[in-house]
Amino acid sequence: MHARALLLFSLACSTADPAAGGPARVGAQPPTPPSKVAVSPAGLAEDAPCRPIEKVDYPDVVIDWRPPCDAAGTVVSAGGIQYAMDVYAWRGFLARSWPVDAQGALDPAQPPGVGADRRALWETWSATADLFPSDGSAPGPWGSPPPLPAACAALGPNPQPQRRLLRYTTKIEMLASEGPHKTSDFGLLANEVIDGQGYPVYYEVRLDRAAWDYVLSAGLDTRAGQEGKTASFPAGCATATGGELGATVIKAAWMRLSAAQDKADFHSAEVYLYDPRTDRCEAATVGLVGLHMATRSQQAPLWAWATFEHRANAPDITEQPLQGQWSFLDPSAVDPSCYTVPRGAACAWNEPPQARPLGERRQPTQVVRALPLTQQSTRSTDARSVNQQAWDALEALQPGNRWGRYVLVGTQWSCPAGVTVAGCPSGAPVTPTPPPNAAVCPLPPVVSSPTPPVLANGVMETYHQGSSDCVGCHSAAQMAAGGGADFMFFLSQAR
């Protein structure tokens, strides 16, 4: 392999020794620190901004409260790099889902899924809408809850101080209608996904401190401040002394849990569900059913796009005849024409719901995963083996661990430009805009075509799974003032 590619994929850092207080490997308990760790301005443990990277061909899924500084590995094929990227995704997902207490303190001795279900670290981050208050005022401090609508505040004293607000029932509803991106530009993405009870899925987008601080320090929280600028978020990388952590943005999908659904099967939250069209608000318990995690790093200059979903959401299309119990599919409602080639006109899976008056329950969306999990990676075994590692590790920590109910669908990234790597697509080179920390984490050029070329989440890209491309879609993102948004559509919300 070309030396430049080896440098890109083989950043050298020492591996922590569990016996010396380092993180646990698969199937082992994490070390017990002397006390809880306060959440720092970076949203992480004060003494460890990110986990150093092992210089190994195939890294393990490690349960650690520190997210990885970057992806690891020394492999020389796109399939091997895909494996490292999928491990990077699981490590980052678990670290950012580490439970915190009511004060936001993180206890490294209490990993995800052990004991009672508590807020995940990423749930303490600010939502994108908090950057752009509707009254035009300056945003509050990162992590502070915004004021509740009067209809929610009127529900009375809140017994759970962490109860937060969910208001968006489509992925793109949070985009400002007066900005460069209109709802009509997003086609099928503008449709709701309806669960088996007839209620819509709710979505939110949250920013870690690195992303939040960058927006404010660069003056990108106002349209005037964006004039003449191009966004470029901080990137993570490994260094001789450890590394830096890049910006992370999380988009989560939540389903209202019924009395018949076992909360122990989900990471759940107590929330207010608010409909601004009717000014109605209600308290509800919701379960996490989908999550996108975008992280910028030296090995992923165009961001690493990982997507997770609940294992009980929907079956793969190849599992025919469809059967079992699913949150977003009733096998008895599947028309027989769905099993013919081509599918018959009466087949209605992965179809947008019909319009209904506000407040009425809807016909449930019948969802199948149109791209089976084994086809969403450049190596058919990668997603399965990495998922199994994570599940085994979580099960060893706590039998029936709720976080083991989530599956990594895949991770999309971009191959290095100017080198030959088996399995990487050819494409025009892209030179990323230097991040604010470019002196420490310079970004190499990459090809414009991502790997894998298609990646879809069943409850987040439900209606266009066969053409869903994170990099391709987000490359069109613009700020409210028209400049490049570094793949982040939320910058179009600035006023």
C-alpha positions, 0 to 999 in steps of 0.5 A: 500500500502507498505510504500515504494511505498507511499513514492515514489508516495506521495512526500510532498510539499505545494501547491502554492496559486494563491491568493498569486502569485502562478500559475493558476489552470485550466481555470484561468489566471496565475498571472501577475508578475512585469516583465519578467523573464530572462532564467537562466542557468537551462533554467527556471525562475531564482527564481523558478527551478521547481514547488512544488508538491501537495500531492493529489490523482488526481492533476490538469493540472496547467498552470505554467512557472515552470515545475513540480519537479516530478510527484504528487499523493497518489494513490495506483494503476498503473492506478492512477499513470498513471493519475499523470504521464499524468498530469506531462507530460502536465504540463512539456510540457506547461512549456517548451513550454512557449513563449520567446522573441527575447532575450530569456526572458520568460514572465510568464504573456504570457502563451502558445498560448496567442497573437502571436506565438513565440519561445517555451522555448525548441526551445532555447535549443541546439541540440544534434548535437551541442555537437559534431561539425563535425570538432572535435572542442569543442562545443559552449555555450549552446543555441548558434546557430551553423554555417549555411551551406554555402548553407543556408548562401548564401540565404541572410540576415536573417530577422528572427534571430531565424531561425534555421536549420533542416536537418534530415528526419528520427528519427535516421538519426542523429546517427553517422554511425561510432558509435555502432548504425547503421542505419540498426539496426533500421529497419522501423525507418530508413524510412521517413514519407511523408506529404500530399504535398509529403515532408518528416517530419523533426526531431530534438533533443534538450537538456535542460541545465541540460542534456547539462551541465551533458554531458560536466562536465562528459566528455562524449562529446568525445569518449576518455572521455567516455572510462570506464564510464556509463552515468547517467543524473541528476534526478528531485525530490521534497524536503522539500524546493521545489525540483530539476529539472532533465534532459529533452530531447525533440525530435520534428517532423516538417511538411512543412506548405502549403499556404492552411494550417492555421498557427494558427492551429499549433505552427510554426517556420521559418527554413532552410531546408538543404539536406546534400546529395545535398547541397541544402537549402531553407527557409520554414515555418514548423508546429509542428506535433509531440514531444517526451519529456523524463524527468528523475525524482525520480518517473521515474528513467528510464525516463518518456517518454511522447509523443504528436502529433497534433490532425489533424495528423491522425485518430484512426484506429477505426474511420471507415470509415475514413473521414475528413481532416488530414495532413497524411491521404487522406481518398479517397486514402484508399483502401476498403481492409483496412476495411476487417479482415484481411486487404487486400494486397492492403491496404497501410496505415502505409507503408513506402514510395517507394524510389525516386530520391533525390529532387523529391516529394514523394507519401504521407504516409497514416497514421492511429493511430494503437493504439487508444488513449484510449488504450495507458493508463492503465486506458482507461479514463486517457489520455482523461480526462487529455487532456480535462483538458489541452484543457479547460485550454488553451481555457480559456486563448485564444479561439482557442489556438494553443497549444490546438491542441496537444494531449498527446498520453500517458506517459510511466514509470516504476513501483517500484520494490519490492512492490505490486501495482495493475496494475503494471507488474511483472519483474526483478528489475532494480537498476538505476545508481545513478545520479550526484545529488543522495545525494538529489534525490536518485533513487529507484529500478524499474521493467524492464517492463514499463507501459504502455507496448506499446506507439507510436506516429503516425508520429514518430513510424509510421511503428511499432506502435503495438510494439513501447516501449520507455524504451525497445528501448532506453535501448539498447543505448550505448555511442560511446565508448561502455558504457551504455548511460542511454537510450540516443542514442545521446551519440553515436555521440561523436567523 
